Amino acid sequence: MSLPYDATTKELIETDPAGWVAFLGGAVRASAVGLIDADLSTVTTAADKVIRVDEPFRWLLHLDIQTGPSADLERRVFRYNALLTARHGVPVASAVVLLRRRGNMAWLSGHMPVAPPVGPSWEFRYQVVRVWERPASEFLTGPLGLLPLAPLAGVSEGDLPSVVRGMKARIDEQVDPPLAAKLWGASYVLMGLAFEQPLIDAVCAGVMQMEESVTYQAILRRGLQDGLQQGLQQGLQQGLQQGLQQGLQQGLQQGLQQGLQQGLQQGSLNEVRKLILRQGGKKFGSPTATQEAALNSLSDLARLDALAEKLLDVSTWDELLAGA
């Protein structure tokens, strides 16, 4: 999975771990669920999150969220399951969540046969969720932490506005402003897996057009993904200027749309930089001020993604940043 989507889905899991347990078939109280450190020294992966469930007995739920195909995914899930079992000494359930049809792996069946030449045969079982095969209503009425997955369900371009309106109705009714900003930010990023950006911008601008709406106020308060507040101010100023000529309402819509797009782009860059610093720090140690400044100077998301992948193949910060 590319890192911006990875960071977004991890934040959703952290927001509502009990919701993910319920979604995958485990009924449990929120107070009996928590997250554990998923980092294992013998495994390097950016797509895993582990939830701890304490009742009726302790067990772990290992989640692997995928946007694209991976030939070794099944073996990797098996290895991670075994390592978690060995470390924590409790049962571990693994689930692979595929976010988009284009990244589907038809062979992924939920069971991996193991047939050694001697001794009994057995199989490793895990859960597979193909989000596009689920109805949008399941996410619109399910756990709040999974609400941003609704546009990735069985939704056509024509259905997208009604799905986003359903999301807005629930968020406005049930969610406080900080969480609303987080859910809308995740929704905006994840919609990019299924729809073209112009359609996403048009739908979001059409649904979130009221200046006094809960969503609008939540986004302003949170400064969505570090860069949104600045983007909103610039976008609204431009939109208001155009609104003097074309009408105030149109200007506000365009300003919000531009602010969302600029702010979320800046937020994605910051998230990838943070992930590179965290993973690089574990592998190489802390960067020098010059090295960190070189990383922070990069403003191309594709180049940052390439650096994140290069982490696996180099052994120093200088090697990682060479040619960047």
C-alpha positions in Angstrom: 0.0 0.0 0.0 1.3 3.5 -0.7 2.0 5.4 2.5 -0.7 8.2 2.3 -3.4 5.6 2.2 -1.6 3.5 4.8 -1.4 6.5 7.2 -5.1 7.2 6.7 -6.3 3.7 7.3 -4.1 3.3 10.4 -5.7 6.5 11.8 -9.1 5.0 11.2 -8.2 1.8 13.1 -6.8 3.9 16.0 -10.0 6.0 16.0 -12.3 3.0 16.5 -10.6 -0.3 17.2 -13.7 -1.9 18.7 -15.6 -1.0 15.5 -13.2 -3.0 13.4 -13.5 -6.0 15.8 -17.3 -5.7 15.4 -17.1 -5.4 11.6 -15.1 -8.6 11.4 -17.6 -10.5 13.6 -16.5 -10.0 17.2 -19.0 -8.4 19.5 -17.1 -6.7 22.3 -17.3 -3.6 24.6 -15.2 -0.7 23.6 -13.5 -0.6 27.0 -12.3 -4.2 26.4 -10.4 -3.3 23.3 -7.1 -1.5 22.7 -4.1 -1.3 20.4 -0.7 -2.9 20.8 2.7 -2.1 19.3 2.7 -4.0 16.0 6.4 -3.5 15.4 8.3 -6.8 15.3 12.1 -6.6 14.8 12.0 -9.5 12.4 9.3 -8.0 10.1 9.2 -4.7 8.3 5.8 -3.8 7.1 3.8 -0.5 6.8 0.4 -2.0 6.4 -0.3 -3.8 9.6 -2.2 -2.9 12.8 -2.9 -5.1 15.8 -5.9 -4.8 18.1 -6.0 -6.3 21.6 -9.3 -7.8 22.8 -9.5 -8.6 26.5 -12.9 -10.4 26.8 -14.3 -13.1 27.1 -10.6 -14.0 26.8 -7.5 -12.2 25.5 -6.8 -12.5 21.8 -5.4 -10.3 19.1 -6.8 -9.1 15.7 -4.1 -8.5 13.1 -5.3 -6.2 10.2 -3.6 -5.9 6.9 -5.1 -3.2 4.7 -4.3 -3.4 1.0 -4.8 -1.1 -2.0 -2.8 -3.1 -4.5 -1.7 -6.7 -5.3 1.1 -8.4 -3.5 2.3 -11.8 -4.5 3.7 -12.7 -1.1 0.7 -11.3 0.9 -0.6 -14.6 2.1 2.8 -15.8 3.3 3.5 -12.5 5.0 0.2 -12.6 6.9 1.0 -16.2 8.0 4.4 -15.1 9.2 3.1 -12.1 11.0 0.4 -14.2 12.7 3.0 -16.7 13.9 5.3 -14.1 15.2 2.5 -12.3 17.1 1.4 -15.7 18.6 5.0 -16.4 19.7 5.5 -12.9 21.2 2.2 -12.6 23.1 1.2 -16.2 23.8 -2.5 -15.7 22.9 -4.7 -16.6 19.8 -4.3 -14.3 16.8 -6.9 -13.8 14.1 -5.7 -12.2 10.9 -7.8 -10.3 8.4 -6.9 -8.9 5.0 -9.0 -5.9 3.9 -8.8 -5.1 0.2 -9.9 -1.5 -0.5 -10.3 -1.4 -4.3 -11.2 -3.7 -7.1 -8.1 -2.8 -9.1 -6.0 -4.2 -6.4 -7.9 -7.5 -6.1 -6.1 -10.8 -5.8 -8.6 -13.5 -7.0 -6.5 -16.3 -5.5 -6.8 -14.8 -2.0 -9.3 -17.2 -0.5 -8.9 -17.1 3.3 -7.0 -20.3 3.7 -3.4 -21.3 2.9 -2.9 -25.1 2.6 0.3 -26.5 4.1 1.2 -30.0 2.9 4.7 -31.1 4.0 6.1 -34.3 2.5 5.9 -36.0 5.9 3.5 -35.6 8.7 -0.1 -34.3 8.6 -1.4 -31.6 6.2 -3.0 -28.5 7.7 -4.0 -25.0 6.6 -3.7 -21.5 7.9 -7.0 -19.6 7.9 -7.5 -15.9 7.8 -10.3 -13.5 6.8 -10.6 -11.7 3.5 -12.8 -8.6 3.1 -13.3 -7.1 -0.4 -14.8 -3.7 0.4 -16.3 -3.1 -3.0 -18.4 -6.3 -2.6 -20.1 -4.8 0.5 -23.1 -2.5 0.3 -22.5 1.1 1.2 -25.3 0.8 3.8 -23.2 -1.5 5.9 -20.7 1.3 6.4 -23.2 4.1 6.6 -25.0 2.4 9.6 -22.0 0.5 11.0 -19.1 1.6 13.3 -18.2 5.2 12.9 -14.5 4.3 12.4 -15.4 2.5 9.2 -17.7 5.3 7.8 -15.1 6.6 5.4 -15.1 3.2 3.6 -18.7 3.8 2.4 -17.6 5.4 -0.9 -15.4 2.4 -1.6 -18.3 -0.1 -1.3 -20.5 -1.0 -4.2 -20.9 2.7 -5.2 -21.2 4.0 -8.7 -20.3 7.6 -9.7 -24.0 8.4 -9.8 -24.5 7.0 -6.3 -21.6 8.9 -4.8 -23.4 12.1 -3.9 -26.2 10.3 -2.1 -23.6 8.2 -0.2 -21.6 11.4 0.9 -24.9 13.0 1.9 -25.6 10.0 4.1 -22.2 10.3 5.6 -22.7 13.9 6.3 -26.1 13.3 7.9 -24.6 10.8 10.3 -21.5 12.9 11.1 -23.5 16.0 11.8 -25.9 14.1 14.1 -23.5 11.9 16.0 -19.9 13.3 15.9 -18.1 16.1 17.6 -16.1 18.6 15.5 -12.5 17.1 16.0 -13.7 13.6 15.1 -15.8 15.0 12.2 -12.7 16.6 10.7 -10.7 13.4 11.0 -13.5 11.3 9.4 -13.9 13.8 6.5 -10.2 14.0 6.0 -10.0 10.2 5.7 -13.0 10.0 3.4 -11.5 12.6 1.1 -8.2 10.7 0.8 -9.8 7.2 0.4 -12.3 8.3 -2.2 -9.2 8.8 -4.5 -8.9 5.0 -4.7 -12.2 4.7 -6.5 -13.0 8.0 -8.2 -11.4 10.8 -10.2 -10.4 13.9 -8.3 -12.7 16.3 -10.2 -15.7 14.2 -9.3 -14.6 14.0 -5.6 -14.1 17.8 -5.4 -17.5 18.5 -7.0 -19.3 16.1 -4.7 -17.6 17.4 -1.6 -18.2 21.0 -2.6 -21.9 20.3 -3.3 -22.5 18.5 0.0 -20.4 20.7 2.3 -21.5 24.0 1.1 -23.1 25.6 4.2 -20.7 28.0 6.0 -22.2 27.2 9.3 -22.4 23.4 8.9 -20.9 21.2 11.6 -18.4 19.8 9.0 -17.2 23.2 8.0 -16.6 24.3 11.5 -14.9 21.0 12.4 -12.5 21.3 9.5 -11.6 24.9 10.5 -10.9 23.9 14.1 -8.7 21.0 13.4 -6.6 22.5 10.6 -7.1 19.2 8.8 -3.8 17.4 8.2 -1.5 20.3 9.2 -2.1 22.3 6.0 -5.8 22.6 5.6 -6.3 25.8 7.5 -3.9 27.7 5.4 -5.4 26.2 2.3 -8.9 27.2 3.4 -7.9 30.8 4.0 -6.3 31.1 0.7 -9.0 29.3 -1.1 -11.8 31.1 0.6 -10.2 34.5 -0.2 -10.0 33.6 -3.8 -13.5 32.2 -3.8 -14.9 35.3 -2.2 -13.2 37.5 -4.8 -14.8 35.5 -7.5 -18.0 35.5 -5.6 -18.3 39.3 -5.9 -18.6 38.7 -9.6 -20.3 35.3 -9.9 -22.3 35.2 -6.7 -21.2 34.7 -3.1 -22.4 31.1 -2.8 -20.4 29.9 -5.8 -17.3 31.6 -4.4 -17.6 30.0 -1.0 -18.0 26.6 -2.6 -15.0 27.0 -4.8 -12.9 28.4 -1.9 -13.8 25.4 0.3 -13.0 23.0 -2.6 -9.6 24.6 -3.2 -8.8 24.8 0.5 -9.6 21.1 1.0 -7.5 20.0 -2.0 -4.5 22.2 -1.0 -4.7 21.4 2.6 -5.0 17.6 2.2 -2.2 17.6 -0.3 0.1 19.3 2.2 -1.2 17.1 5.0 -0.3 13.9 2.9 3.2 15.3 2.4 3.7 15.8 6.1 2.4 12.4 7.0 4.8 10.7 4.6 7.7 12.7 5.9 6.8 11.7 9.5 6.6 8.0 8.5 10.0 8.2 6.8 11.6 9.9 9.8 10.0 7.3 12.2 11.0 4.3 10.1 14.4 5.7 9.2 15.1 6.6 12.8 14.5 3.0 13.8 16.8 1.7 11.1 19.6 4.3 10.8 19.3 6.4 14.0 18.3 10.0 14.2 19.1 12.1 11.1 21.3 15.2 11.3 19.7 18.6 11.0 21.0 18.8 7.5 19.5 15.5 6.5 16.2 16.3 8.1 16.1 19.7 6.3 16.8 17.9 3.0 13.9 15.6 3.6 11.6 18.5 4.6 12.5 20.4 1.5 10.9 17.7 -0.7 7.4 18.7 -1.8 6.7 16.0 -4.4 4.5 13.2 -3.0 5.7 10.6 -5.6 9.4 11.3 -4.7 8.6 10.9 -1.0 6.8 7.6 -1.7 9.8 6.4 -3.6 12.1 7.3 -0.6 9.7 5.3 1.7 10.1 2.3 -0.5 13.9 2.8 -0.8 14.2 2.6 3.0 14.2 -1.2 2.7 17.3 -1.2 0.5 19.7 1.2 2.1 21.6 1.4 5.3 22.2 5.1 6.0 20.4 8.4 5.8 23.0 9.6 3.2 22.2 6.6 0.9 18.5 7.2 1.3 18.7 10.9 0.4 21.2 10.6 -2.4 19.8 12.0 -5.6 16.6 13.1 -3.8 
